[in-house]
């Protein structure tokens, strides 16, 4: 097992999910019930995150059959740069 990759993946996903709308929805669902319902909310949200992560891993494995990981990284970086520029431009206009 590549422990460095495991740790960096954990940190990236953990930081990305903090304050995310999914976390806020989970917080809202957990606030509405007792201790038993909190465990149900935890189990449901954990299963959902595991399932979406599995889909992402499988999708990544399929895509890399046709596209080099180097080009995927470049494309992802380009998308982040474009989105950052759009958000800054919209913020400057007061939208």
C-alpha positions in Angstrom: 0.0 0.0 0.0 1.2 3.5 -0.9 0.9 5.2 2.5 1.9 8.6 1.2 -0.8 8.5 -1.5 -3.4 7.2 1.1 -2.5 10.1 3.5 -2.5 12.8 0.8 -5.9 11.5 -0.6 -7.3 11.5 3.0 -6.2 15.1 3.6 -7.4 16.4 0.2 -10.9 14.8 0.5 -11.1 15.8 4.2 -10.3 19.4 3.6 -12.5 19.6 0.5 -15.5 18.2 2.4 -15.2 20.6 5.4 -18.0 23.1 5.3 -19.3 21.5 2.1 -23.0 21.5 1.4 -23.1 17.7 1.9 -21.6 18.1 5.4 -24.2 20.9 6.2 -27.0 18.6 5.0 -25.7 15.8 7.1 -25.5 18.1 10.1 -29.0 19.2 9.5 -30.3 15.6 9.3 -28.4 14.6 12.5 -29.8 17.6 14.4 -33.3 16.5 13.8 -33.3 13.3 15.9 -32.0 11.3 18.8 -28.9 9.2 19.3 -30.2 6.3 17.2 -31.1 8.5 14.3 -27.6 10.1 14.4 -26.0 6.7 13.8 -28.3 6.2 10.9 -27.4 9.5 9.5 -23.7 8.8 10.0 -24.0 5.3 8.3 -26.0 6.8 5.4 -23.6 9.7 4.8 -20.5 7.5 5.2 -21.9 4.9 2.7 -22.8 7.7 0.3 -19.2 9.1 0.4 -17.7 5.7 0.0 -20.0 5.0 -3.0 -19.2 8.3 -4.7 -15.5 7.7 -4.1 -15.7 4.2 -5.6 -17.4 5.6 -8.7 -14.7 8.3 -9.0 -11.9 5.6 -8.7 -13.6 3.4 -11.2 -14.2 6.3 -13.6 -10.6 7.4 -13.2 -9.4 3.9 -14.0 -11.6 3.8 -17.1 -10.6 7.2 -18.4 -6.8 6.5 -18.0 -7.2 3.7 -20.5 -7.6 6.4 -23.2 -6.1 9.5 -21.7 -2.7 9.9 -20.0 -2.8 10.8 -16.3 -0.5 13.7 -17.2 -3.1 15.2 -19.5 -5.8 14.6 -16.9 -3.8 16.6 -14.4 -3.3 19.4 -16.9 -7.0 19.4 -17.8 -8.0 19.5 -14.2 -5.5 22.3 -13.5 -6.9 24.3 -16.5 -10.4 23.8 -15.3 -9.5 25.1 -11.8 -7.7 28.1 -13.3 -10.7 29.0 -15.5 -13.2 28.6 -12.6 -11.0 30.7 -10.4 -10.8 33.4 -13.0 -14.6 33.3 -13.5 -15.3 33.5 -9.8 -12.8 36.4 -9.4 -14.3 38.2 -12.3 -17.9 37.8 -11.0 -16.8 38.9 -7.5 -15.3 42.0 -9.0 -18.6 42.8 -10.7 -20.5 42.3 -7.5 -22.5 39.3 -8.6 
